[in-house]
């Protein structure tokens, strides 16, 4: 440890109050960065189009947009602060606080777009936050520090997560308009969750001498690169097809659930989890996802996208 000042004080020693303060600021930065990226994306797509999926030319213009780059930099600052917070306090303290990005994003979007945050929207946020907090507490209390590197299990896990993420992306591209934002964001979150699992796996693999000659390295390395790239692509499509808070909500919910589940099931970190804790985690995960689905359903943008059907017996306009 590197001493900062005074005897007995060292860099990154456990400091829970400071960690909480840092991760609260991190959640604000993440919500703000995502909101800025949503505004930048909105300038490149037709808001009245049924399908607002962006092509490669639009994506190339997007990554050269100053507002989008500012959002990316803000997200990077938030992610870096989150890592520092994890060094200062247990994950069971830090991870639940990070989901505050959802209410921040809701408030920012309401301020920018001048719409009212309804009670149903706040209830949806509360459901999501409660579900992910419970999921984090249950997983952290039962997880093991031991990691099992089974190339077959890891390969199967990568394929399963990728197929689910790709299916959600397909629904985002071709599915009902009201679900496209949520499906794109959820698909991207699956790939981001997989990338977190690959980072953990890679960190364990490189501890071995001659790791570049190990078959498992050539399984995790491609999936690590592809999952980040595909996940980023899908998240931007989610921002193009709906509100930033829906994308933020999906990422802060689905991403950790997928990453933790990959560690517990594929990497063998869940050997101490009891059947009761496993059921509790599954229910908490469903509860958290349900909150995001409710938020997408009752968001003002969703209400505006529903066509108003003519009332039976009402006088209809006559074409000239």
N, C-alpha and C positions, 0 to 999 in steps of 0.2 A: 504494500500500500504506500502511496505517496502522501506524506503529511501536508496538510494545507496550512494550518496555523495552530499553534498551541500544543501542549503535550496531550497525547491520547486522542487527538482528532485526526482522522484519516479520510482520504478520498473514498466516497461511496460506502461509508459505514451506514448501518441501518438507521434510517431516520424517517419514520412513517409519516409524521405530519408534513415534512418537506416533500416527500414522495407524492402525497395526495395533492398538495398544492401544484406540483409540477404536472401531474397527469390531468388535473382540471384544466390547466393552461393548454396542455397538449390536445385535449378534446375540443377546446375552442378553436385551436389552429386547424385541426383536421376538418371540423365543420366549416370553418371559413374558407379553407382551401377548396373543399368540394363544392361549396356554393359558388366560388369564383369560376371554377371549371365548368359548372353547369351554365353559368351566364355566358361564358365564352362559347360553349358548344351550341347554346341556343341561337347564337348569331349566324351559325353555319347551316342550320337545318330549317326546313319549312315547318313552322309551328302548326300549320293546318293539314300537313300531310298525314295520311293514316299510318304510314310506316316511315319513321324518321331515322332508320339505320343509316350510318355514315359509310361512304365508300372510302377507298384508299386516298383519293385525291382530297377529300374533305379532312381526313385524318392528318394528312401531310400539312394542310393549311392550319389545322388545329394546333399542332405541336410547334408552330411558328407564331402563334398568337400570344402577345405579351400577357394578357389577362390569364390565359390558361397556364402559361409558364409561371406566373406569379402564384397561382393556385397550387401548382405542383411544388414550388419552393416552400409554400406555407405548409403543405402536407408533409414535406420532408422535415421541416422544423418540428412539427408536431410528433412525427414518428421518432425522431431523435430524442426529443424530450421524454417520450414514453419509455424508450430504452433506458434512459438515465433513471427514471422513476422505478423501473424494475430492478435496477441495481441497488436502490435505496430501501426497498420494501418487498415483502413477499408478493407473489403473483396473485394470491387470493385477495390482497388489498388493492393492488394496482388495476388488475384487469376489469373488475366491475365498474370502477370509476371511469374508465375509458369510454364506456357506452354513453356517457353524458354528451358525446358528440351528437346523438340523435336529437335531444331537446334543443341543443344549441342550433342545430341545422333548421329545426322547425321554426324557432324564433327568428333566425336570420331571414329565412325565406318569407315569413309573414311580414317582416319589416320591409323587405325589398319589393315584394309583389303586392303588398297592401291587402292581404286577405286575413280573415279572422281565424284564429286557432280555436277550433271547437272543442267541446268537452270530450267528444268521441276521439278526436286526435290525441288529446292529452292522455285519455285512457289507453289508447293504443301504445303510446310511448311508455306509460307506466307498466303495461303488460310486458313489453319487450325488455325493459330494464330489469324488472323483477325476474323474468325467466333466465336471462343471461347471468345475473348475479347468482341465482341458485345453482345453475349449471356449473359455473366457475368454482363455487364453494365445494360442491360435491366432487368434482373431478380433482381438485387440488388436494382434498383431504384423503383421497384414496389412491392417488397416483404413486408410482414407484420411480426411483431415480435410475433404475436399471433399464437399459435400452437393448433390445434384441435386434440384430441386423440379419434378417432372413431375406435373402434376395428374392425368393419366390413370393413370399408374403408382401414384400414391398412392391414388387412388380404388379401383382394382382391388385393391391391397394391403389396404386397409381392409375391403373386402367379403370377401375371401378369409379373412382372420383372423377376422372376425366370424362367418362361416358355420361355420368350424371350432369356434370357441368356443361358438356356439349349439348345434351338434351334440353337443358334449361335455356341455353343460348339459342337453340333452334326454335323453341317456343317464343323467345323474345323476338326472333326474326319473322316468324310466320304465324305466331299465335294471335289471340284476340288483342286489339289495340290497348284495352284497359290493363292488360297484364304484361305488356312488353317491357316497361321499365323494370318492374319487379323481377321478371324472368331473366332479362339481361344482367341485372345487378346480382341476382342470386347465382347465375352461372359463373360470373366473374368471381364471386366470393368463394365458390367451390375451388376454383383454380388458385386463388390467393391462399385459401386454407391449405391446399396441397403444397404450395410453394413453402409455406411455413413448416410443414412436415418434412419437405425436402431439405430445408436449411438445417433442421435438427439432425436429419439422417446424415447429411454431408459432414456436419461438424463431428459426428461420431466416426465416420469412415476415414477422414483425413488424419485421425489420431494414429492410424496404423501405418507402419513403414511400407513404402511401395504401394500406397493406396491407389495410384493411377493404374496399377496392373490388376486391380481387383475387379471382377465382373460387376459387382454391385455399384461401383463408382460410375460405370458407364450406363447404369440404369437410372441412378438419381440425377446425374449431371444434366442429361437432356431434359428430363421432366422439370428440373429446377428452372432452367432457362425458359422452356416453353410455357410453364404454368404462369410465370410472371408476365410474359408477353401476351398470352391469350387472356389472362385475367384483366390486365390493363385495357385491352381492346374492348372486352365486354363491359367493363365498368363505364367507359366513355360512351358506349352505345346506350347504357342505362341512363346516363345523364342526358343524352339526346332525346330520349323517349319519355321522360317524366321528371318529377321534382327531385332536387338534390337530396332532400331528407329521406326519400324512399331508398335511394342508392346507399346513403350513409347508414340507414337503419339496417339494410340487408347485409352490408359488409361488416358492421360491428356485431352482427348477430351470427350470420352464417359462417363467416371466416373463422372465428374462434371455435365454433362448434365442430367444423370440419377438421381443423388443425388438432384440437384436443382429441377428437375421436380417432384420428389417424395415429396419434401417439399411443393412445390406450389400446387400440385393437391391433394395429399393424406392427408397431414398434415394441409391443409387449410391456408398455408402461402401466397397464391397468391390472396387473396381477393381483393387487390387493383390493380390488373393487368387489364389493358384495353384490349379489343379485338385486337387493333392495336399492343400493346406491345406483346401480345401473339403470333400473327402472325410473328412479328419481331423475337421473340425468336426461333420460329420453323424454320424460314428461316435461322437464324444464326447457329442453330444447324446442319441443313442439310449442310450448307456451310462448317462448320468445319469438319464434317464427310467426305464430298466429298474430302477435302484436304488429309485426311489420306488414302482414297481409291486411289487417284492419286499417292500418295507416294508409296503405295504398288505395284501399277501397273508399275511404271516407275523406281523402284529401280533396281540397277544392278543385284541383286539376282533374281528378277523376270524375267529379260531379259534372264539370263542364264538358267532359268528353262523352257523356251519355246523351244520345239524341232524345229530344222531346217528342213523344208520340202524340199524334192528334187525338183529341177526345172524341169518343163516339157521339155522333149527333151534332157536333159543333160545325159551324159554317166554315167551309174551306175556301181559300182564295181561288178565284177563277182566273185562269191564264187569259191574257188579252188576245 
